Amino acid sequence: MLTEREEKLIKRYCIYPKLAMTGVIMALALGVPYVLLEMIDDIAFHNDRAVFWGLYVYIGFVILYMVLFCWCALAPRFGMRREEWRELQRRADVRQSQTDYSGAVAGSLGMSAAGRLMRKSENKAVRGAGAAAQAAGAMLSELRRNAEAMAEAYRVQIPDTKRVRLAMVLVPLAVMIGTFVPQYAAAAAANREAADRVSVNIRQVVDALDPVCEYISADDPHERYQSYGYRVAGYLRGMNTDTERCYVYVSLDSQGTVESVSYDAYIDMTISPEENLSRIEKDFEVLNRALKRADVPTEFPDLFGHYRLSEEFKTAFMAGSYYEGLRMTDRGSDLRVTCCFETESEQDFTEYTRPYIYLYVWG
């Protein structure tokens, strides 16, 4: 007959290897949901900072499960070498295997299936870790078989551990998800506020350009978040009329601050460079005057103060030809103003080539 202590000992040694295996698998596998939760935070909620509470919870569960693995693996391993267990073995004449895995298991984190895969790697370090992991899995299997053989010999009912192991899987997942949910909610609210703020600034730019532009195109931050910012393009002409296109391109960052302005105008090849410059300067002035009415924050105070082509650029443009590109940049203390003429060489020039001049104001 078994004493109550001996029966509990057999039951514990039947349970421990199963819990150890579940613990080490979860310690290795928890990194997957953590990474997925971080990816959701980054991609869906546009938060590029790590959720440290989620990281702490992840590390905490990994440590917890590794401690559980060590305890549940080593307790029966050493317990089966004690006299109490050997006495049980002698009384029932139960055969027990005692393979020495200590050298291979030292430092291993894994199971035999993962170990077999790792041993196929070409990397020597991975192959070594795979051998140790495979040995750890074999050790746990041996402990479980020994304990179950003893339970069968003494007709001890083996406890069902399915619910406990299921809890070991679901509880950390639920806690990790619960840690990220408040961050998701806060990020969603912050994104809505930012979208509202950016929408107001975009509307200000659109309303300012509307009286002079025949067509306006603007991004909608409520429709799609863009980490690089949002754009408003106001066409003075050329979209709804058959004339040389002229437009202003306003770039706002993700918070709704205007960071750059580009004035663009196509060249009319049938008139002289002087006539083109005269028309373009007047068009740029009209667009700039309209843009100044927009009550929006700018990255630099004088961002809307530049719209004239430099004298050096105009002189070089009039002295050149329609087949020679030109680019000049004036670098101030804060702002940079680039004047550029984009075209093709005469041999590459086709009916589809559209030479144009642009004035780009940026920081």
Residue frames relative to the residue before (quaternion, step in Angstrom):
aa qw qx qy qz dx dy dz
M 1.0000 0.0000 0.0000 0.0000 0.00 0.00 0.00
L 0.3836 -0.7157 0.5405 0.2203 3.51 -1.12 0.73
T 0.4084 -0.6523 0.5694 0.2888 3.51 -1.13 0.62
E 0.6641 -0.5004 0.3666 0.4174 3.57 -1.25 0.33
R 0.6296 0.5402 -0.3257 0.4535 3.57 1.06 -0.78
E 0.6763 0.4930 -0.2985 0.4587 3.58 0.93 -0.90
E 0.6363 0.5245 -0.3305 0.4591 3.59 1.01 -0.76
K 0.6577 0.4984 -0.3082 0.4733 3.58 0.96 -0.85
L 0.6187 0.5518 -0.3411 0.4430 3.57 1.07 -0.77
I 0.6612 0.4988 -0.3076 0.4684 3.59 0.91 -0.91
K 0.6523 0.5152 -0.3157 0.4576 3.59 0.95 -0.87
R 0.6474 0.5190 -0.3266 0.4526 3.60 0.94 -0.87
Y 0.6999 0.4729 -0.2842 0.4535 3.57 0.89 -0.91
C 0.5975 0.5266 -0.3621 0.4843 3.59 1.25 -0.29
I 0.6912 0.4875 -0.2680 0.4612 3.55 1.08 -0.79
Y 0.6439 0.6018 -0.3348 0.3334 3.58 0.81 -1.03
P 0.6775 0.4888 -0.3393 0.4324 3.68 0.74 -0.83
K 0.6366 0.5231 -0.3287 0.4615 3.59 1.05 -0.73
L 0.6624 0.4903 -0.3021 0.4792 3.57 0.98 -0.85
A 0.6285 0.5399 -0.3326 0.4505 3.59 1.04 -0.78
M 0.6586 0.5061 -0.3106 0.4622 3.57 0.95 -0.88
T 0.6546 0.5005 -0.3081 0.4755 3.58 0.94 -0.89
G 0.6517 0.5358 -0.3165 0.4336 3.58 0.98 -0.86
V 0.7041 0.4536 -0.2866 0.4651 3.59 0.83 -0.91
I 0.6100 0.5347 -0.3561 0.4639 3.60 1.08 -0.65
M 0.6834 0.4804 -0.2919 0.4658 3.59 0.90 -0.90
A 0.6071 0.5529 -0.3589 0.4437 3.60 1.05 -0.70
L 0.6982 0.4437 -0.2648 0.4955 3.56 1.05 -0.76
A 0.7374 0.4672 -0.2402 0.4245 3.58 0.93 -0.90
L 0.5565 0.6426 -0.3994 0.3432 3.62 1.11 -0.51
G 0.5509 0.6164 -0.4007 0.3949 3.60 1.16 -0.41
V 0.6066 0.5784 -0.3561 0.4132 3.61 1.11 -0.64
P 0.7123 0.4144 -0.2929 0.4848 3.68 0.68 -0.90
Y 0.6010 0.5547 -0.3724 0.4386 3.60 1.08 -0.64
V 0.6674 0.4890 -0.3010 0.4742 3.58 0.90 -0.91
L 0.6446 0.5206 -0.3245 0.4563 3.60 0.98 -0.81
L 0.6540 0.5042 -0.3149 0.4679 3.60 0.97 -0.82
E 0.6397 0.5048 -0.3206 0.4828 3.59 1.05 -0.73
M 0.6395 0.5242 -0.3247 0.4592 3.59 1.02 -0.77
I 0.6277 0.5203 -0.3345 0.4727 3.59 1.03 -0.78
D 0.6456 0.5212 -0.3152 0.4606 3.58 0.99 -0.85
D 0.6984 0.4717 -0.2666 0.4675 3.56 0.99 -0.85
I 0.7587 0.4075 -0.2146 0.4607 3.58 0.77 -1.06
A 0.7594 0.3916 -0.2159 0.4726 3.58 0.79 -1.00
F 0.7990 0.2740 -0.1286 0.5197 3.60 1.00 -0.81
H 0.4095 -0.7773 0.4227 0.2226 3.58 1.35 0.26
N 0.4288 0.6599 -0.4905 0.3743 3.55 0.98 0.90
D 0.1867 -0.8287 0.5207 0.0857 3.59 -0.42 1.20
R 0.5915 0.5469 -0.3778 0.4565 3.60 1.25 0.21
A 0.5185 -0.6478 0.4604 0.3157 3.57 -1.05 0.77
V 0.3915 -0.6723 0.5747 0.2538 3.56 -1.18 0.69
F 0.2728 -0.8298 0.4626 0.1520 3.56 0.00 1.32
W 0.6058 0.5366 -0.3767 0.4507 3.61 1.04 -0.61
G 0.6283 0.5217 -0.3320 0.4721 3.58 1.05 -0.71
L 0.6430 0.5144 -0.3186 0.4695 3.57 1.03 -0.79
Y 0.6525 0.5117 -0.3144 0.4620 3.57 0.96 -0.86
V 0.6417 0.5124 -0.3236 0.4700 3.59 0.99 -0.82
Y 0.6437 0.5254 -0.3162 0.4578 3.58 0.95 -0.87
I 0.6827 0.4738 -0.2890 0.4753 3.59 0.82 -0.98
G 0.6323 0.5509 -0.3278 0.4351 3.57 1.02 -0.83
F 0.6825 0.4680 -0.2915 0.4798 3.59 0.90 -0.87
V 0.6138 0.5372 -0.3584 0.4540 3.61 1.02 -0.69
I 0.6575 0.4940 -0.3085 0.4779 3.59 0.93 -0.89
L 0.6437 0.5373 -0.3193 0.4417 3.57 0.94 -0.94
Y 0.7131 0.4544 -0.2632 0.4645 3.58 0.84 -0.96
M 0.6310 0.5098 -0.3489 0.4692 3.60 1.06 -0.56
V 0.6162 0.5134 -0.3411 0.4902 3.59 1.09 -0.67
L 0.6420 0.5201 -0.3144 0.4674 3.57 1.00 -0.88
F 0.6379 0.5308 -0.3202 0.4569 3.56 0.98 -0.87
C 0.6749 0.4980 -0.3010 0.4538 3.57 0.83 -0.96
W 0.6786 0.4918 -0.2986 0.4565 3.57 0.89 -0.93
C 0.7268 0.4495 -0.2518 0.4543 3.58 0.80 -1.05
A 0.6549 0.4791 -0.3198 0.4892 3.60 1.19 -0.37
L 0.7427 0.4319 -0.2394 0.4522 3.57 0.87 -0.92
A 0.5884 0.5931 -0.3798 0.3970 3.61 1.07 -0.69
P 0.7293 0.3699 -0.2747 0.5058 3.68 0.72 -0.82
R 0.5771 0.6005 -0.3852 0.3974 3.58 1.09 -0.63
F 0.7483 0.3568 -0.2051 0.5203 3.56 0.86 -0.97
G 0.6083 0.5808 -0.3547 0.4085 3.59 1.12 -0.65
M 0.6634 0.5117 -0.3088 0.4502 3.57 1.08 -0.71
R 0.6341 0.5055 -0.3412 0.4754 3.58 1.25 -0.04
R 0.5526 0.6182 -0.3932 0.3973 3.58 1.28 -0.15
E 0.6722 -0.5289 0.3562 0.3762 3.50 -1.30 0.48
E 0.6064 0.5784 -0.3606 0.4096 3.59 0.99 -0.74
W 0.6926 0.4523 -0.2704 0.4925 3.59 0.94 -0.90
R 0.6430 0.5224 -0.3292 0.4531 3.59 0.99 -0.77
E 0.6134 0.5430 -0.3414 0.4609 3.59 1.12 -0.68
L 0.6291 0.5183 -0.3276 0.4778 3.57 1.05 -0.81
Q 0.6421 0.5355 -0.3110 0.4519 3.55 1.01 -0.85
R 0.6798 0.4913 -0.2918 0.4597 3.60 0.94 -0.89
R 0.6579 0.5360 -0.3167 0.4238 3.58 0.93 -0.86
A 0.7743 0.3066 -0.1712 0.5264 3.58 0.98 -0.77
D 0.3492 -0.7542 0.4821 0.2770 3.56 1.32 -0.04
V 0.2634 0.7721 -0.5211 0.2507 3.59 0.84 1.11
R 0.3644 -0.7266 0.5396 0.2194 3.54 -0.84 0.98
Q 0.0396 -0.7944 0.6056 -0.0226 3.60 -0.86 1.03
S 0.2965 -0.7392 0.5763 0.1831 3.58 -0.99 0.88
Q 0.1017 -0.8021 0.5884 0.0097 3.56 -1.01 0.85
T 0.0673 0.8109 -0.5742 0.0907 3.60 0.53 1.13
D 0.3641 -0.7327 0.5338 0.2134 3.59 -0.97 0.84
Y 0.0326 -0.8191 0.5721 -0.0275 3.58 -0.39 1.29
S 0.3781 0.7888 -0.4509 0.1775 3.59 1.23 -0.13
G 0.6737 0.5055 -0.3180 0.4352 3.59 0.89 -0.82
A 0.7068 0.4602 -0.2670 0.4663 3.56 0.97 -0.85
V 0.6894 0.5100 -0.2931 0.4228 3.56 1.04 -0.79
A 0.5097 0.6800 -0.4284 0.3070 3.59 1.08 -0.62
G 0.8470 0.1250 -0.1321 0.4995 3.53 -0.77 1.11
S 0.5318 0.6465 -0.4235 0.3460 3.63 1.16 -0.01
L 0.0876 -0.7517 0.6519 0.0478 3.52 -1.23 0.64
G 0.6006 0.5856 -0.3721 0.3973 3.63 -0.11 1.08
M 0.3955 -0.6700 0.5713 0.2613 3.47 -1.33 -0.47
S 0.6892 -0.5196 0.2955 0.4095 3.57 -1.17 0.38
A 0.6313 0.5314 -0.3565 0.4381 3.62 0.95 -0.72
A 0.6633 0.4739 -0.2999 0.4955 3.56 0.95 -0.90
G 0.6207 0.5599 -0.3398 0.4310 3.54 1.05 -0.75
R 0.6504 0.5170 -0.3280 0.4495 3.59 0.92 -0.84
L 0.6508 0.5029 -0.3169 0.4723 3.59 1.04 -0.77
M 0.6711 0.5099 -0.3024 0.4451 3.57 0.93 -0.92
R 0.6434 0.5421 -0.3346 0.4245 3.58 1.03 -0.69
K 0.6118 0.5481 -0.3517 0.4490 3.59 1.26 -0.31
S 0.4996 0.6721 -0.4230 0.3460 3.58 1.24 -0.25
E 0.4909 -0.6507 0.4970 0.2976 3.53 -1.24 0.57
N 0.5907 0.5772 -0.3598 0.4342 3.57 1.24 -0.38
K 0.4678 -0.7116 0.4490 0.2706 3.58 -0.71 1.07
A 0.6485 0.5204 -0.3271 0.4490 3.58 0.98 -0.84
V 0.6598 0.4955 -0.3098 0.4724 3.57 0.98 -0.86
R 0.6336 0.5250 -0.3362 0.4582 3.59 0.99 -0.77
G 0.6448 0.5187 -0.3189 0.4620 3.59 1.02 -0.80
A 0.6598 0.4886 -0.3014 0.4849 3.57 0.96 -0.88
G 0.6275 0.5410 -0.3365 0.4476 3.57 1.06 -0.70
A 0.6360 0.5234 -0.3278 0.4628 3.57 1.01 -0.78
A 0.6678 0.4930 -0.3011 0.4694 3.58 0.97 -0.88
A 0.6485 0.5159 -0.3197 0.4594 3.58 1.02 -0.82
Q 0.6405 0.5179 -0.3206 0.4676 3.55 1.03 -0.80
A 0.6396 0.5168 -0.3212 0.4697 3.57 1.03 -0.75
A 0.6292 0.5302 -0.3381 0.4568 3.60 1.03 -0.75
G 0.6546 0.5041 -0.3129 0.4685 3.56 0.98 -0.83
A 0.6496 0.5105 -0.3169 0.4659 3.57 1.01 -0.82
M 0.6305 0.5385 -0.3335 0.4486 3.59 1.02 -0.79
L 0.6702 0.4897 -0.3074 0.4654 3.60 0.89 -0.89
S 0.6327 0.5238 -0.3344 0.4622 3.58 1.03 -0.76
E 0.6485 0.5150 -0.3154 0.4634 3.57 0.98 -0.82
L 0.6473 0.5124 -0.3219 0.4635 3.60 0.93 -0.84
R 0.6542 0.5092 -0.3170 0.4606 3.57 0.95 -0.87
R 0.6584 0.5081 -0.3168 0.4560 3.61 0.90 -0.87
N 0.6453 0.5244 -0.3218 0.4527 3.59 0.95 -0.85
A 0.6874 0.4805 -0.2865 0.4631 3.55 0.90 -0.96
E 0.6717 0.4880 -0.3057 0.4661 3.60 0.93 -0.82
A 0.6096 0.5339 -0.3579 0.4639 3.61 1.08 -0.62
M 0.6474 0.5043 -0.3130 0.4782 3.59 1.02 -0.80
A 0.6500 0.5137 -0.3197 0.4599 3.59 0.98 -0.84
E 0.6466 0.5136 -0.3168 0.4666 3.58 1.01 -0.79
A 0.6532 0.5259 -0.3185 0.4418 3.57 0.96 -0.85
Y 0.7648 0.3351 -0.1823 0.5191 3.62 0.97 -0.79
R 0.4231 -0.7335 0.4380 0.3020 3.59 1.34 0.19
V 0.3184 0.7213 -0.5319 0.3090 3.55 0.92 1.02
Q 0.4045 -0.7199 0.5093 0.2422 3.56 -0.78 1.01
I 0.3684 -0.7379 0.5262 0.2069 3.56 -0.77 1.09
P 0.4355 -0.7099 0.4807 0.2744 3.62 -0.68 1.02
D 0.4365 -0.6720 0.5375 0.2626 3.56 -1.19 0.72
T 0.1508 -0.8238 0.5441 0.0515 3.58 -0.64 1.12
K 0.3529 0.7742 -0.4810 0.2117 3.62 1.23 0.07
R 0.6763 0.4955 -0.3069 0.4504 3.58 0.89 -0.90
V 0.6484 0.5147 -0.3230 0.4587 3.57 0.98 -0.83
R 0.6847 0.4772 -0.2906 0.4680 3.58 0.90 -0.91
L 0.6133 0.5314 -0.3464 0.4706 3.58 1.09 -0.68
A 0.6398 0.5120 -0.3185 0.4764 3.59 1.04 -0.79
M 0.6263 0.5389 -0.3347 0.4530 3.59 1.06 -0.74
V 0.6659 0.4736 -0.2970 0.4940 3.59 1.16 -0.53
L 0.7606 0.4341 -0.2196 0.4299 3.57 0.77 -1.07
V 0.6283 0.5716 -0.3536 0.3918 3.60 0.96 -0.81
P 0.6992 0.4421 -0.3137 0.4661 3.67 0.72 -0.85
L 0.6118 0.5412 -0.3535 0.4559 3.59 1.08 -0.66
A 0.6691 0.4964 -0.2993 0.4652 3.57 0.93 -0.92
V 0.6571 0.5052 -0.3153 0.4621 3.60 0.95 -0.85
M 0.6617 0.5034 -0.3131 0.4590 3.60 0.93 -0.87
I 0.6506 0.4964 -0.3174 0.4791 3.59 0.95 -0.84
G 0.6535 0.5195 -0.3086 0.4560 3.57 0.99 -0.85
T 0.6224 0.5345 -0.3378 0.4612 3.58 1.14 -0.60
F 0.7168 0.4540 -0.2552 0.4636 3.58 1.01 -0.77
V 0.5541 0.6506 -0.3965 0.3353 3.61 1.08 -0.62
P 0.6640 0.4829 -0.3384 0.4597 3.69 0.80 -0.80
Q 0.6283 0.5218 -0.3377 0.4679 3.60 1.06 -0.71
Y 0.6318 0.5254 -0.3320 0.4631 3.58 0.99 -0.80
A 0.6667 0.5067 -0.3039 0.4544 3.58 0.90 -0.92
A 0.6659 0.4925 -0.3032 0.4712 3.59 0.94 -0.88
A 0.6591 0.5074 -0.3118 0.4592 3.58 0.96 -0.84
A 0.6349 0.5275 -0.3296 0.4582 3.59 1.01 -0.80
A 0.6565 0.5002 -0.3097 0.4722 3.59 0.98 -0.84
A 0.6549 0.5056 -0.3109 0.4678 3.59 0.98 -0.86
N 0.6427 0.5201 -0.3262 0.4584 3.60 1.02 -0.74
R 0.6391 0.5156 -0.3288 0.4665 3.58 1.02 -0.76
E 0.6512 0.5061 -0.3186 0.4672 3.57 0.96 -0.83
A 0.6571 0.5029 -0.3138 0.4657 3.59 0.95 -0.86
A 0.6467 0.5167 -0.3221 0.4594 3.58 0.99 -0.83
D 0.6328 0.5201 -0.3301 0.4691 3.60 1.02 -0.78
R 0.6697 0.5070 -0.2963 0.4546 3.56 0.94 -0.93
V 0.6705 0.4845 -0.2992 0.4755 3.57 0.92 -0.88
S 0.6258 0.5526 -0.3387 0.4339 3.59 1.01 -0.80
V 0.6318 0.5267 -0.3306 0.4628 3.57 1.02 -0.80
N 0.6840 0.4794 -0.2927 0.4654 3.61 0.90 -0.87
I 0.6281 0.5148 -0.3378 0.4758 3.59 1.03 -0.72
R 0.6435 0.5151 -0.3216 0.4660 3.58 0.98 -0.82
Q 0.6088 0.5467 -0.3518 0.4547 3.59 1.04 -0.70
V 0.6700 0.4856 -0.2973 0.4764 3.60 0.92 -0.90
V 0.6523 0.5174 -0.3140 0.4563 3.59 0.93 -0.90
D 0.6734 0.4956 -0.2984 0.4603 3.60 0.88 -0.92
A 0.6461 0.5209 -0.3235 0.4544 3.59 1.05 -0.73
L 0.7265 0.4326 -0.2419 0.4759 3.60 0.99 -0.81
D 0.5233 0.6985 -0.3926 0.2900 3.56 1.13 -0.61
P 0.6727 0.5099 -0.3421 0.4130 3.69 0.80 -0.77
V 0.7746 0.3533 -0.1935 0.4876 3.64 1.04 -0.61
C 0.6934 0.4792 -0.2787 0.4603 3.62 1.15 -0.41
E 0.4095 -0.7134 0.5163 0.2384 3.55 -1.06 0.77
Y 0.7903 0.0581 -0.0306 0.6092 3.58 1.24 -0.41
I 0.0590 -0.7912 0.6087 0.0059 3.58 -1.01 0.89
S 0.1029 -0.7671 0.6317 0.0423 3.54 -0.99 0.92
A 0.0468 0.8083 -0.5818 0.0768 3.60 -0.83 1.01
D 0.4662 -0.6536 0.5226 0.2869 3.57 -1.10 0.76
D 0.2687 -0.7423 0.5924 0.1608 3.54 -1.23 0.59
P 0.3197 -0.7829 0.4980 0.1919 3.65 -0.35 1.17
H 0.6118 0.5386 -0.3627 0.4518 3.61 1.16 -0.41
E 0.6505 0.5193 -0.3120 0.4581 3.55 1.15 -0.58
R 0.7974 -0.0982 0.0944 0.5878 3.59 0.98 -0.84
Y 0.3738 -0.7097 0.5550 0.2206 3.54 -0.96 0.95
Q 0.0541 -0.7869 0.6146 0.0118 3.58 -1.01 0.89
S 0.3724 -0.7694 0.4769 0.2046 3.56 -0.38 1.25
Y 0.6798 0.4868 -0.2915 0.4646 3.59 1.11 -0.62
G 0.6670 -0.5100 0.3014 0.4518 3.59 1.24 -0.08
Y 0.4555 -0.6741 0.5247 0.2504 3.54 -1.38 -0.16
R 0.2698 -0.7828 0.5511 0.1033 3.55 -1.20 0.63
V 0.0816 -0.7409 0.6639 0.0602 3.52 -1.26 0.68
A 0.0629 -0.7898 0.6101 0.0079 3.57 -0.80 1.04
G 0.0779 -0.7991 0.5960 0.0111 3.56 -0.75 1.11
Y 0.1975 -0.8088 0.5494 0.0713 3.59 -0.56 1.21
L 0.3400 -0.7419 0.5487 0.1815 3.52 -0.62 1.19
R 0.7597 -0.1561 0.1119 0.6213 3.55 1.10 -0.79
G 0.6454 0.5763 -0.3779 0.3295 3.54 -1.34 0.14
M 0.6516 0.4873 -0.3339 0.4758 3.61 1.22 -0.19
N 0.7932 0.2247 -0.1079 0.5556 3.56 0.90 -0.93
T 0.7229 0.3433 -0.2237 0.5564 3.58 1.28 -0.03
D 0.4785 -0.6763 0.4879 0.2749 3.57 -1.17 0.60
T 0.4349 0.6521 -0.4962 0.3735 3.56 0.50 1.23
E 0.6786 -0.4629 0.3549 0.4465 3.57 -1.30 0.18
R 0.4598 -0.7167 0.4605 0.2506 3.52 -0.80 1.06
C 0.0415 0.7633 -0.6433 0.0422 3.54 -1.11 0.84
Y 0.1480 0.8045 -0.5544 0.1532 3.57 -0.71 1.03
V 0.3057 -0.7012 0.6068 0.2161 3.54 -1.39 0.25
Y 0.1855 -0.7807 0.5941 0.0559 3.54 -1.03 0.93
V 0.0873 -0.8166 0.5705 -0.0070 3.58 -0.42 1.27
S 0.1520 -0.7967 0.5827 0.0522 3.58 -0.78 1.08
L 0.0936 -0.7764 0.6227 0.0243 3.57 -0.87 1.05
D 0.4470 -0.6730 0.5076 0.2993 3.58 -1.07 0.68
S 0.7374 -0.4449 0.2753 0.4272 3.59 -1.28 0.08
Q 0.6788 0.4589 -0.2890 0.4951 3.60 1.28 -0.24
G 0.6053 -0.6108 0.3336 0.3863 3.60 1.29 0.08
T 0.5124 0.6211 -0.4334 0.4047 3.60 1.23 0.29
V 0.4317 -0.6924 0.5119 0.2687 3.58 -0.89 0.94
E 0.1241 -0.8335 0.5374 0.0326 3.59 -0.66 1.11
S 0.8072 -0.0134 -0.0087 0.5900 3.62 1.18 -0.32
V 0.1508 -0.7595 0.6275 0.0812 3.54 -1.31 0.52
S 0.0614 -0.7901 0.6096 0.0200 3.56 -0.98 0.88
Y 0.1561 -0.7596 0.6271 0.0735 3.56 -0.88 1.04
D 0.0311 -0.8241 0.5639 -0.0443 3.59 -0.65 1.14
A 0.0499 0.7935 -0.6044 0.0508 3.57 -1.04 0.81
Y 0.3953 -0.7103 0.5332 0.2343 3.57 -0.97 0.91
I 0.4465 -0.6899 0.5159 0.2419 3.53 -1.21 0.66
D 0.2959 -0.7083 0.6115 0.1916 3.55 -1.12 0.76
M 0.3178 -0.7996 0.4841 0.1593 3.57 -0.34 1.28
T 0.6317 0.5673 -0.3318 0.4112 3.60 1.22 -0.36
I 0.7222 0.3622 -0.2469 0.5351 3.61 1.22 -0.15
S 0.6597 -0.5439 0.3577 0.3754 3.56 -1.26 0.31
P 0.6507 -0.5050 0.3839 0.4174 3.59 -1.23 0.32
E 0.6306 0.5425 -0.3412 0.4378 3.59 0.99 -0.77
E 0.6715 0.4864 -0.3019 0.4705 3.58 0.94 -0.86
N 0.6240 0.5294 -0.3404 0.4631 3.56 1.02 -0.72
L 0.6657 0.5014 -0.3075 0.4594 3.60 0.89 -0.91
S 0.6376 0.5307 -0.3328 0.4483 3.58 0.97 -0.82
R 0.6746 0.4845 -0.2921 0.4742 3.60 0.90 -0.90
I 0.6759 0.5089 -0.2997 0.4409 3.58 0.88 -0.95
E 0.6555 0.5111 -0.3236 0.4521 3.60 0.91 -0.81
K 0.6402 0.5069 -0.3256 0.4766 3.58 1.03 -0.74
D 0.6597 0.5081 -0.3097 0.4591 3.59 0.97 -0.86
F 0.6469 0.5126 -0.3207 0.4647 3.59 0.95 -0.85
E 0.6415 0.5258 -0.3233 0.4555 3.58 1.02 -0.77
V 0.6349 0.5233 -0.3290 0.4635 3.59 1.01 -0.81
L 0.6762 0.4881 -0.2901 0.4694 3.57 0.90 -0.91
N 0.6653 0.5054 -0.3051 0.4570 3.58 0.94 -0.85
R 0.6399 0.5260 -0.3277 0.4545 3.58 0.97 -0.85
A 0.6542 0.4931 -0.3089 0.4832 3.59 1.03 -0.77
L 0.6633 0.5284 -0.3067 0.4321 3.57 0.93 -0.90
K 0.6194 0.5660 -0.3434 0.4219 3.60 1.05 -0.68
R 0.6069 0.5642 -0.3610 0.4278 3.60 1.18 -0.36
A 0.5627 0.6043 -0.3893 0.4082 3.58 1.23 -0.27
D 0.2586 -0.7671 0.5728 0.1287 3.56 -0.75 1.10
V 0.3215 0.7373 -0.5168 0.2933 3.55 0.32 1.32
P 0.5154 -0.6251 0.4754 0.3429 3.61 -1.13 0.56
T 0.1623 -0.7761 0.6033 0.0855 3.56 -1.11 0.74
E 0.5903 -0.5955 0.4145 0.3537 3.54 -1.14 0.65
F 0.7750 0.1320 -0.0678 0.6143 3.56 1.17 -0.67
P 0.5881 -0.6397 0.3567 0.3430 3.61 -0.85 0.93
D 0.7810 0.3467 -0.1766 0.4885 3.61 0.91 -0.86
L 0.2488 0.8125 -0.5005 0.1657 3.59 1.16 0.49
F 0.7284 0.3946 -0.2324 0.5097 3.60 1.05 -0.76
G 0.5533 0.6513 -0.3767 0.3574 3.59 1.25 0.03
H 0.7003 0.4289 -0.2625 0.5067 3.62 1.24 -0.16
Y 0.1968 0.7722 -0.5854 0.1494 3.56 -0.76 1.07
R 0.6166 0.5579 -0.3453 0.4352 3.59 1.25 -0.16
L 0.4567 -0.6512 0.5358 0.2833 3.55 -1.10 0.79
S 0.5136 -0.6607 0.4445 0.3196 3.58 -0.96 0.81
E 0.6041 -0.5714 0.4158 0.3684 3.56 -1.18 0.59
E 0.6243 0.5463 -0.3362 0.4459 3.56 1.04 -0.76
F 0.6559 0.5006 -0.3083 0.4735 3.57 0.99 -0.81
K 0.6661 0.5042 -0.3156 0.4500 3.60 0.88 -0.91
T 0.6428 0.5198 -0.3275 0.4576 3.58 0.97 -0.79
A 0.6759 0.4824 -0.2913 0.4749 3.58 0.92 -0.90
F 0.6417 0.5291 -0.3293 0.4471 3.61 1.00 -0.75
M 0.6917 0.4663 -0.2835 0.4731 3.58 0.92 -0.88
A 0.6719 0.4863 -0.3048 0.4681 3.59 1.12 -0.56
G 0.6707 0.4968 -0.2966 0.4641 3.61 1.20 -0.38
S 0.4859 -0.6238 0.5068 0.3435 3.54 -1.23 -0.59
Y 0.6535 -0.5284 0.3795 0.3869 3.54 -1.32 0.18
Y 0.6766 0.4792 -0.2829 0.4823 3.59 1.29 -0.08
E 0.6496 0.4741 -0.3143 0.5045 3.58 1.29 0.24
G 0.3487 -0.7529 0.5232 0.1946 3.57 -0.63 1.14
L 0.1160 -0.7896 0.6022 0.0218 3.54 -1.23 0.51
R 0.0697 0.7967 -0.5958 0.0735 3.58 -0.97 0.86
M 0.0658 0.7837 -0.6124 0.0809 3.57 -0.85 1.04
T 0.1068 -0.7963 0.5944 0.0348 3.57 -1.01 0.86
D 0.1886 -0.7574 0.6190 0.0875 3.52 -0.92 1.02
R 0.1425 -0.8134 0.5621 0.0449 3.57 -0.50 1.19
G 0.1426 -0.7936 0.5892 0.0532 3.54 -0.53 1.23
S 0.7536 -0.3678 0.2704 0.4729 3.56 -1.27 -0.28
D 0.7954 0.1890 -0.0859 0.5694 3.59 1.03 -0.82
L 0.7924 0.3173 -0.1340 0.5035 3.54 0.87 -1.03
R 0.1829 -0.7261 0.6464 0.1468 3.49 -1.35 0.45
V 0.1232 -0.7842 0.6067 0.0427 3.56 -0.92 0.96
T 0.0919 -0.8088 0.5809 0.0072 3.55 -0.60 1.18
C 0.1184 -0.7556 0.6421 0.0532 3.55 -0.92 1.01
C 0.0511 0.8309 -0.5449 0.1001 3.57 -0.65 1.08
F 0.1438 -0.7394 0.6509 0.0950 3.53 -1.17 0.74
E 0.1288 -0.8052 0.5783 0.0225 3.57 -0.56 1.22
T 0.1796 0.7706 -0.5895 0.1626 3.56 -0.81 1.04
E 0.4313 -0.6488 0.5452 0.3095 3.56 -1.33 -0.26
S 0.5731 -0.5589 0.4541 0.3911 3.55 -1.21 0.43
E 0.6821 -0.5219 0.3179 0.4018 3.58 -1.19 0.52
Q 0.6846 0.4822 -0.2981 0.4581 3.59 0.98 -0.77
D 0.7101 0.4212 -0.2570 0.5023 3.60 1.18 -0.51
F 0.5007 0.6751 -0.4135 0.3500 3.57 1.26 -0.22
T 0.0165 -0.7988 0.6010 -0.0187 3.62 -0.86 1.00
E 0.6991 -0.4533 0.3369 0.4384 3.55 -1.31 0.00
Y 0.6719 0.4900 -0.2971 0.4691 3.57 1.23 -0.37
T 0.5032 0.6482 -0.4278 0.3790 3.59 1.25 -0.11
R 0.0736 -0.7932 0.6044 0.0127 3.57 -0.90 0.94
P 0.1655 -0.8008 0.5678 0.0939 3.61 0.00 1.23
Y 0.0327 0.8092 -0.5840 0.0553 3.56 -1.00 0.79
I 0.3278 -0.7015 0.6006 0.1992 3.50 -1.38 0.40
Y 0.0198 0.7949 -0.6062 -0.0180 3.56 -0.99 0.72
L 0.2317 -0.7240 0.6379 0.1230 3.50 -1.30 0.66
Y 0.0660 -0.8239 0.5624 -0.0227 3.57 -0.42 1.24
V 0.1031 -0.7891 0.6055 0.0101 3.58 -0.69 1.17
W 0.1843 0.7931 -0.5487 0.1897 3.59 -0.56 1.17
G 0.5188 -0.6688 0.4512 0.2828 3.52 -1.27 0.33
